[in-house]
């Protein structure tokens, strides 16, 4: 028998037609003589395997236990490395006044430059 990959499309069509004729004649023969020849049926598709409710519950419980361990480990390391809050930096009144005077001088200079250009 020749390899199917080496056949031309015309040869494949002819082979398919001959096979159809053979099947039709076989059915006709079985009808006359009774079904002495075994009828070939397509195989049933295999059923997908599922998981029982008990199995799902066991997997869920194991996952919850794993995550609980992870979460407790995180809180333990967080509490060990917790640092006290830094003291907020506060500026003295004299420093604030000094910055305010410098800012007002800058803006006055900019205003005077604009007025001088007009």
N, C-alpha and C positions, 0 to 999 in steps of 0.2 A: 504494500500500500504506500502510495506516495505521500509526502508530507503536505498537509493542508496549506502551509504557508507558501508552497511553490506553485499552487494552482492559480490559474487566471480567474477573473471574475465570471467569465462565461462558463468555465468548468465548475465553479462553485454553485452557480445557479442551476446548472444541469444536474449536479449531484443532489441538490436540495429537492428538485422536482422528482427525481427518481426515488428518493427516500420517502417523499409524500405518497407517491404511487404505491410503494411497498407497504406502507402503513395502511393505506386505504384497502388494498387487497387482503392484507392480514385481518383487518376488521371484518371484511366481507366473508372470509373463510371461517373465522370464528363464529359468525352469525349462522352459517350453514351447518357447521359441525358441532356447534356448542363451544363454549369457552374452554377448550382443552389446553390452549396455550396460555401461559401466565401473562396477565396484563401488567405492564410496567407503569407504576405510578410514581409521581414525583415524591421525593422524600419530604417528610413534614419538617417545617422549620423548627429548630431546637428552641425550647422555651428559655427565656432569659432567667438566670438565677437571681433570686432576690435574697433579702436578708430578713430573718424573722424579727418580730417585735422585740424579743428578748435579746437578740444579737445587736439590734440598733441601740437598745437601752444600755447594753454593756459597753459599746463603743462610745456612746455619749458620756457615760459616767467616767470612763477612762480619760476622755478628752477634758472634761471638767476638772478632774483631779490634776492633770498635767498643768492646766492653766492656773489653777489655784496655787500650785507650787511655784510657778513663774512669778505670779503676782506677789506672793509672800516674800520671795527672794528679792524682788525689786524694792519693796517697802523696807526691808531690813537694811539693804545697802543705802537707801535714801536717808534713813534715819541716822546711820553712822556718819555719813558724809555731810550731814546738814550743818551749815555754818550759821552763826548768828548774823542777823541782818546788819548791814553796814550802817554806820551813823551817817545821817544826812548832812551834806555840806551846807552850812549856812554862812551867808555873807554879812559882814559887819555893816552897820549903818554908814560909817565913814567911807567904806569901799563903794557902796551903792551910790553915795553922793558924788564921789569922784568920777565914776563911770557915767552918771547922768550929766555932769558938767561937760565931760569930753564929748558925749553924743550931741548935746545941744550946740557945742562949738562947731562940730562937723557939719551939722545941718545949717547953721547960720552961714558958714562958709559957702555951702552949696547954694543957698538962697541968694547970697550976695553975688555969686558968680552968674546966676541966671538973670538977676536984675541988671547987672552990668552989661550983659550982652544985648539987652533990648534997647 
